[in-house]
Amino acid sequence: MDYGVITRLGFRLRSYFTGGFAAGYVNGMLAAWAGALALMLFADWVLPFVYNIGFPGFQASVLVWLFLGGLVSLDGITRREALSEDDCAT
């Protein structure tokens, strides 16, 4: 996965969600993504793997990747809403 894709997705969702839980989630995941990238550079690993960072680091990094999947889910919600609005308009 391209790291720029997650960044672009996060910023696009940030402009779409301006308030409420979803906006806080998107902003929090953008911050977590920036922190995870910095940590990955310092720890010399990109994808979570037990041999690279050990079991405690693996467990923590898997959570970050799972929560980043929430951004993809929010993107699907926005696309579904856009499709349903287009169907109602016609």
DSSP file (Angstrom, degrees, kcal/mol; ACC not computed):
  #  RESIDUE AA STRUCTURE BP1 BP2  ACC     N-H-->O    O-->H-N    N-H-->O    O-->H-N    TCO  KAPPA ALPHA  PHI   PSI    X-CA   Y-CA   Z-CA
    1    1 A M              0   0    0      0, 0.0     2,-0.3     0, 0.0     3,-0.0   0.000 360.0 360.0 360.0 135.8    0.0    0.0    0.0
    2    2 A D    >>  -     0   0    0      1,-0.1     4,-1.0     2,-0.0     3,-0.7  -0.608 360.0-143.6 -77.1 131.5    1.3    3.4   -0.9
    3    3 A Y  H 3> S+     0   0    0     -2,-0.3     4,-1.6     1,-0.2    -1,-0.1   0.794  99.8  60.8 -68.8 -27.1    1.7    5.6    2.1
    4    4 A G  H 3> S+     0   0    0      1,-0.2     4,-2.9     2,-0.2    -1,-0.2   0.808  96.3  61.4 -67.3 -28.9    0.5    8.6    0.1
    5    5 A V  H <> S+     0   0    0     -3,-0.7     4,-2.6     2,-0.2    -1,-0.2   0.925 105.3  45.7 -63.9 -45.0   -2.8    6.9   -0.5
    6    6 A I  H  X S+     0   0    0     -4,-1.0     4,-2.5     2,-0.2    -1,-0.2   0.904 113.7  50.1 -65.1 -40.2   -3.6    6.8    3.2
    7    7 A T  H  X S+     0   0    0     -4,-1.6     4,-2.3     2,-0.2    -2,-0.2   0.936 112.7  45.4 -64.1 -47.0   -2.5   10.4    3.6
    8    8 A R  H  X S+     0   0    0     -4,-2.9     4,-2.4     1,-0.2     5,-0.2   0.907 113.0  51.2 -63.1 -41.5   -4.6   11.7    0.7
    9    9 A L  H  X S+     0   0    0     -4,-2.6     4,-2.5    -5,-0.2     5,-0.2   0.922 110.1  49.7 -61.6 -44.0   -7.6    9.6    1.9
   10   10 A G  H  X S+     0   0    0     -4,-2.5     4,-1.9     1,-0.2    -2,-0.2   0.911 112.5  45.9 -62.5 -43.3   -7.3   11.1    5.3
   11   11 A F  H  X S+     0   0    0     -4,-2.3     4,-1.5     2,-0.2    -1,-0.2   0.856 112.3  51.1 -70.5 -33.5   -7.1   14.7    4.1
   12   12 A R  H  X S+     0   0    0     -4,-2.4     4,-1.1     2,-0.2    -2,-0.2   0.923 113.0  45.2 -67.4 -42.4  -10.0   14.2    1.7
   13   13 A L  H  X S+     0   0    0     -4,-2.5     4,-3.0     1,-0.2    -2,-0.2   0.834 107.2  60.4 -68.1 -31.0  -12.2   12.7    4.5
   14   14 A R  H  < S+     0   0    0     -4,-1.9    -1,-0.2     1,-0.2    -2,-0.2   0.870 106.2  46.1 -64.1 -36.1  -11.0   15.6    6.8
   15   15 A S  H  < S+     0   0    0     -4,-1.5    -1,-0.2    -3,-0.2    -2,-0.2   0.765 115.0  48.2 -76.8 -23.9  -12.5   18.1    4.4
   16   16 A Y  H  < S+     0   0    0     -4,-1.1     2,-0.7     1,-0.2    -2,-0.2   0.920 109.5  52.0 -80.8 -46.6  -15.8   16.0    4.1
   17   17 A F     <  +     0   0    0     -4,-3.0    -1,-0.2     1,-0.1     3,-0.1  -0.828  59.2 164.0 -95.1 114.7  -16.3   15.5    7.9
   18   18 A T        +     0   0    0     -2,-0.7     2,-0.3     1,-0.2    -1,-0.1   0.537  60.9  15.9-108.4  -9.1  -16.2   18.8    9.7
   19   19 A G  S  > S+     0   0    0      0, 0.0     4,-0.6     0, 0.0     3,-0.3  -0.986  90.8  34.5-157.0 164.1  -17.8   17.9   13.0
   20   20 A G  H  > S-     0   0    0     -2,-0.3     4,-1.8     1,-0.2     5,-0.2  -0.314 101.2 -38.7  87.4-168.8  -18.8   15.1   15.3
   21   21 A F  H  > S+     0   0    0      1,-0.2     4,-2.8     2,-0.2    -1,-0.2   0.888 132.1  56.3 -62.9 -42.0  -17.2   11.7   16.0
   22   22 A A  H  > S+     0   0    0     -3,-0.3     4,-2.6     1,-0.2    -1,-0.2   0.891 107.1  49.4 -62.2 -39.5  -16.2   11.0   12.4
   23   23 A A  H  X S+     0   0    0     -4,-0.6     4,-2.5     2,-0.2    -1,-0.2   0.914 112.5  47.7 -65.4 -41.9  -14.2   14.3   12.2
   24   24 A G  H  X S+     0   0    0     -4,-1.8     4,-2.5     2,-0.2    -2,-0.2   0.890 112.0  50.5 -64.4 -38.7  -12.4   13.5   15.4
   25   25 A Y  H  X S+     0   0    0     -4,-2.8     4,-2.5     2,-0.2    -2,-0.2   0.933 111.7  46.7 -64.4 -46.1  -11.7    9.9   14.2
   26   26 A V  H  X S+     0   0    0     -4,-2.6     4,-2.1     2,-0.2    -2,-0.2   0.928 114.6  46.5 -63.5 -45.4  -10.2   11.2   10.9
   27   27 A N  H  X S+     0   0    0     -4,-2.5     4,-2.0     1,-0.2    -1,-0.2   0.905 113.1  50.1 -64.0 -40.9   -8.1   13.8   12.6
   28   28 A G  H  X S+     0   0    0     -4,-2.5     4,-2.5    -5,-0.2    -1,-0.2   0.886 110.9  48.6 -64.3 -39.0   -6.9   11.3   15.2
   29   29 A M  H  X S+     0   0    0     -4,-2.5     4,-2.4     2,-0.2    -1,-0.2   0.832 108.3  53.8 -73.3 -30.8   -6.0    8.8   12.6
   30   30 A L  H  X S+     0   0    0     -4,-2.1     4,-2.1     2,-0.2    -1,-0.2   0.916 112.3  45.2 -65.2 -41.4   -4.1   11.4   10.6
   31   31 A A  H  X S+     0   0    0     -4,-2.0     4,-2.3     2,-0.2    -2,-0.2   0.913 113.9  48.6 -66.8 -42.3   -2.1   12.2   13.7
   32   32 A A  H  X S+     0   0    0     -4,-2.5     4,-2.7     1,-0.2    -2,-0.2   0.877 109.9  53.1 -64.6 -36.7   -1.6    8.5   14.5
   33   33 A W  H  X S+     0   0    0     -4,-2.4     4,-2.4     2,-0.2    -1,-0.2   0.909 109.3  48.0 -64.4 -42.8   -0.5    7.9   10.9
   34   34 A A  H  X S+     0   0    0     -4,-2.1     4,-1.9     2,-0.2    -2,-0.2   0.918 114.5  46.7 -64.3 -42.7    2.2   10.7   11.2
   35   35 A G  H  X S+     0   0    0     -4,-2.3     4,-2.4     2,-0.2    -2,-0.2   0.890 111.6  50.9 -65.3 -39.7    3.4    9.3   14.5
   36   36 A A  H  X S+     0   0    0     -4,-2.7     4,-2.7     2,-0.2    -2,-0.2   0.890 108.6  51.7 -66.4 -39.0    3.5    5.7   13.1
   37   37 A L  H  X S+     0   0    0     -4,-2.4     4,-1.9     2,-0.2    -1,-0.2   0.914 110.9  47.9 -63.6 -41.4    5.5    6.8   10.1
   38   38 A A  H  X S+     0   0    0     -4,-1.9     4,-2.0     2,-0.2    -2,-0.2   0.920 113.4  47.9 -64.1 -42.6    8.0    8.5   12.3
   39   39 A L  H  X S+     0   0    0     -4,-2.4     4,-2.7     1,-0.2    -2,-0.2   0.899 108.9  53.9 -64.3 -40.5    8.3    5.5   14.6
   40   40 A M  H  X>S+     0   0    0     -4,-2.7     5,-1.8     1,-0.2     4,-0.8   0.875 108.3  50.0 -62.9 -36.7    8.6    3.2   11.6
   41   41 A L  H  <5S+     0   0    0     -4,-1.9     3,-0.3     1,-0.2    -1,-0.2   0.910 114.5  43.3 -67.9 -41.1   11.6    5.3   10.3
   42   42 A F  H  <5S+     0   0    0     -4,-2.0    -2,-0.2     1,-0.2    -1,-0.2   0.853 117.4  44.8 -72.7 -34.3   13.3    5.2   13.7
   43   43 A A  H  <5S-     0   0    0     -4,-2.7    -1,-0.2     2,-0.2    -2,-0.2   0.500 107.2-124.9 -90.5  -3.9   12.7    1.5   14.4
   44   44 A D  T  <5S+     0   0    0     -4,-0.8     2,-0.3    -3,-0.3    -3,-0.2   0.890  73.4 102.4  63.8  43.1   13.6    0.5   10.8
   45   45 A W      < -     0   0    0     -5,-1.8    -1,-0.2    -6,-0.1    -2,-0.2  -0.986  41.6-178.3-149.2 153.8   10.4   -1.4    9.9
   46   46 A V  S    S+     0   0    0      1,-0.4    -1,-0.1    -2,-0.3    -6,-0.1   0.723  73.5  43.8-118.2 -54.8    7.4   -0.5    7.9
   47   47 A L  S    S-     0   0    0     -7,-0.1    -1,-0.4     1,-0.1     2,-0.2  -0.759  96.7-100.7 -94.3 142.9    5.0   -3.4    8.1
   48   48 A P        +     0   0    0      0, 0.0     2,-0.3     0, 0.0    10,-0.1  -0.426  53.2 161.1 -65.4 127.3    4.4   -5.0   11.5
   49   49 A F    >>  -     0   0    0     -2,-0.2     4,-1.7     1,-0.1     3,-0.8  -0.984  42.7-132.2-148.6 136.6    6.4   -8.2   11.8
   50   50 A V  H 3> S+     0   0    0     -2,-0.3     4,-1.9     1,-0.3     8,-0.1   0.854 105.1  54.4 -61.1 -37.9    7.3  -10.1   14.9
   51   51 A Y  H 34 S+     0   0    0      1,-0.2    -1,-0.3     2,-0.2     4,-0.1   0.802 110.1  47.3 -69.5 -27.5   10.9  -10.5   14.0
   52   52 A N  H <4 S+     0   0    0     -3,-0.8    -2,-0.2     2,-0.1    -1,-0.2   0.925 132.6   7.1 -79.1 -45.6   11.5   -6.8   13.4
   53   53 A I  H  X S-     0   0    0     -4,-1.7     4,-0.6     1,-0.2    -2,-0.2   0.468 100.3-118.3-122.9  -6.4    9.9   -5.2   16.5
   54   54 A G  H  X  -     0   0    0     -4,-1.9     4,-2.2    -5,-0.4    -1,-0.2  -0.118  43.5 -62.6  86.7 171.6    9.0   -8.1   18.8
   55   55 A F  H  > S+     0   0    0      2,-0.2     4,-2.5     1,-0.2     5,-0.2   0.908 131.1  49.7 -64.2 -44.6    5.6   -9.2   20.1
   56   56 A P  H  > S+     0   0    0      0, 0.0     4,-1.9     0, 0.0    -1,-0.2   0.928 114.9  44.5 -63.1 -41.6    4.7   -6.0   22.1
   57   57 A G  H  X S+     0   0    0     -4,-0.6     4,-2.4     2,-0.2    -2,-0.2   0.867 112.0  53.3 -67.8 -35.7    5.6   -3.8   19.1
   58   58 A F  H  X S+     0   0    0     -4,-2.2     4,-2.2     2,-0.2    -1,-0.2   0.923 108.4  49.7 -63.7 -44.7    3.7   -6.1   16.8
   59   59 A Q  H  X S+     0   0    0     -4,-2.5     4,-1.2     1,-0.2    -2,-0.2   0.900 113.5  45.9 -62.8 -40.8    0.6   -5.9   18.9
   60   60 A A  H  X S+     0   0    0     -4,-1.9     4,-1.3    -5,-0.2    -1,-0.2   0.895 113.0  49.0 -69.7 -39.4    0.7   -2.1   19.1
   61   61 A S  H  X S+     0   0    0     -4,-2.4     4,-2.1     1,-0.2    -2,-0.2   0.836 104.5  58.6 -73.2 -30.7    1.3   -1.7   15.3
   62   62 A V  H  X S+     0   0    0     -4,-2.2     4,-2.4     1,-0.2    -1,-0.2   0.890 102.9  54.6 -63.7 -37.1   -1.5   -4.0   14.3
   63   63 A L  H  X S+     0   0    0     -4,-1.2     4,-2.6     2,-0.2    -1,-0.2   0.909 106.5  50.8 -62.5 -40.9   -3.9   -1.8   16.2
   64   64 A V  H  X S+     0   0    0     -4,-1.3     4,-2.0     1,-0.2    -1,-0.2   0.933 111.5  47.5 -61.9 -44.8   -2.8    1.2   14.2
   65   65 A W  H  X S+     0   0    0     -4,-2.1     4,-1.2     2,-0.2    -1,-0.2   0.877 111.6  51.0 -65.7 -36.4   -3.2   -0.6   10.9
   66   66 A L  H  X S+     0   0    0     -4,-2.4     4,-0.5     1,-0.2     3,-0.3   0.926 110.9  47.5 -66.1 -43.6   -6.7   -1.8   12.0
   67   67 A F  H >X S+     0   0    0     -4,-2.6     3,-0.9     1,-0.2     4,-0.5   0.825 105.7  58.8 -69.0 -29.5   -7.8    1.7   12.9
   68   68 A L  H >X S+     0   0    0     -4,-2.0     3,-1.1     1,-0.3     4,-0.9   0.822  96.1  63.8 -65.3 -29.0   -6.4    3.0    9.6
   69   69 A G  H 3X S+     0   0    0     -4,-1.2     4,-1.8    -3,-0.3    -1,-0.3   0.764  89.5  68.6 -62.8 -24.3   -8.8    0.6    8.0
   70   70 A G  H <X S+     0   0    0     -3,-0.9     4,-2.5    -4,-0.5    -1,-0.3   0.816  92.4  58.2 -63.4 -30.1  -11.5    2.6    9.6
   71   71 A L  H <X S+     0   0    0     -3,-1.1     4,-2.1    -4,-0.5    -1,-0.2   0.899 104.6  50.1 -64.8 -39.4  -10.6    5.4    7.2
   72   72 A V  H  X S+     0   0    0     -4,-0.9     4,-2.0     2,-0.2    -2,-0.2   0.887 110.1  51.3 -64.5 -38.2  -11.3    3.1    4.3
   73   73 A S  H  X S+     0   0    0     -4,-1.8     4,-2.0     2,-0.2    -2,-0.2   0.915 109.0  49.6 -65.4 -43.1  -14.7    2.3    5.9
   74   74 A L  H  X S+     0   0    0     -4,-2.5     4,-2.3     1,-0.2    -2,-0.2   0.873 108.5  54.1 -62.8 -36.0  -15.5    6.0    6.2
   75   75 A D  H  X S+     0   0    0     -4,-2.1     4,-2.3     1,-0.2    -1,-0.2   0.906 107.2  50.8 -63.6 -41.3  -14.6    6.5    2.6
   76   76 A G  H  X S+     0   0    0     -4,-2.0     4,-2.3     1,-0.2    -2,-0.2   0.878 108.8  52.0 -63.3 -37.0  -17.0    3.7    1.7
   77   77 A I  H  X S+     0   0    0     -4,-2.0     4,-2.4     2,-0.2    -2,-0.2   0.924 110.2  47.6 -64.9 -44.2  -19.8    5.4    3.7
   78   78 A T  H  X S+     0   0    0     -4,-2.3     4,-2.1     1,-0.2    -2,-0.2   0.892 112.6  49.1 -65.9 -38.1  -19.2    8.7    1.9
   79   79 A R  H  X S+     0   0    0     -4,-2.3     4,-2.2     2,-0.2    -1,-0.2   0.902 111.2  49.8 -67.1 -39.6  -19.2    7.1   -1.5
   80   80 A R  H  X S+     0   0    0     -4,-2.3     4,-2.4     2,-0.2    -2,-0.2   0.901 110.8  49.9 -65.1 -40.5  -22.4    5.2   -0.7
   81   81 A E  H  X S+     0   0    0     -4,-2.4     4,-2.1     1,-0.2    -1,-0.2   0.900 109.9  50.9 -63.9 -39.8  -24.1    8.4    0.5
   82   82 A A  H  X S+     0   0    0     -4,-2.1     4,-1.9     1,-0.2    -2,-0.2   0.897 110.8  48.8 -65.1 -39.2  -23.0   10.2   -2.7
   83   83 A L  H  X S+     0   0    0     -4,-2.2     4,-2.1     2,-0.2    -2,-0.2   0.906 110.7  49.7 -66.8 -40.8  -24.5    7.3   -4.8
   84   84 A S  H  X S+     0   0    0     -4,-2.4     4,-1.8     1,-0.2    -2,-0.2   0.861 109.9  51.3 -68.8 -32.9  -27.8    7.4   -2.9
   85   85 A E  H  X S+     0   0    0     -4,-2.1     4,-1.6     2,-0.2    -1,-0.2   0.877 109.6  50.7 -68.0 -36.4  -28.1   11.2   -3.3
   86   86 A D  H  X S+     0   0    0     -4,-1.9     4,-1.1     2,-0.2    -2,-0.2   0.879 109.6  50.6 -66.6 -36.8  -27.5   10.8   -7.0
   87   87 A D  H  < S+     0   0    0     -4,-2.1    -2,-0.2     1,-0.2    -1,-0.2   0.876 110.8  48.8 -67.4 -37.0  -30.2    8.1   -7.2
   88   88 A C  H  < S+     0   0    0     -4,-1.8    -1,-0.2     1,-0.2    -2,-0.2   0.807 106.9  56.6 -72.2 -28.9  -32.7   10.4   -5.4
   89   89 A A  H  <        0   0    0     -4,-1.6    -1,-0.2     1,-0.2    -2,-0.2   0.780 360.0 360.0 -74.2 -26.3  -31.9   13.3   -7.7
   90   90 A T     <        0   0    0     -4,-1.1    -1,-0.2    -3,-0.2    -2,-0.2   0.466 360.0 360.0 -94.2 360.0  -32.8   11.4  -10.8
